């Protein structure tokens, strides 16, 4: 089993973790039914449609 020869510094560990941070906003598209912004390939939370078909019934507020 590999053993480190020296103690790794706090800065080196933090730099390694910071490299994996994803700061991009999710891609959004307009729903063809209600024109609300939705994450692609998901059921629209506003109208309950997916691929122009009613999949889920949405409770009215």
N, C-alpha and C positions, 0 to 999 in steps of 0.2 A: 504494500500500500504506500502511495506517495505521501511524503511528509514535507511540509514547507520548510525551507532552510532558514527563512527569516519571517518575522511577524509582518503581515501585510498591514499597511497603514490604513487609517480611517478614510483618508482621501481616495485611495485606490479602490476600496470597496464601494464607496459612495458613487464614484465615477462609473463603476461597472453597473450599478443598479440604475443610475440616472440615464444610461444609454438606452434602456428599454422603455422609457416613459413615452407613451403615445399621446401627443398633444393635438391631434387632428380631430376636428368635429366630425360626427357621423354624417355620411352622405344622406341627403334627404331628397325625395321626389314628390311631385304632386299626385295625390290620389285622383284617378280619372272620374270618380263619382262625385266626391264632395270638395275636391281641390284643396284638401288639407295636406300639409307636409307630413310625410310618412317615411320611415326607414324602408328601403327596398326589400322585396320578398317577405313582407310581413302583412298580416291582416291590418287594415286601417282601423285605428281605435275610434275614429269619428263616425264612420258609417258601417263598419263590419264587413266590407267587401274585400275580396282578394281575386285578382285576375277577372274582374268584371262579373263576379258571382257573389251573391250574398252568402257569407259563410257563418257569421256570428250575429246574433241579435244584440243590438246596443241598447242599453237601458237609457231612457230619456232622463235628463237632469231636472 
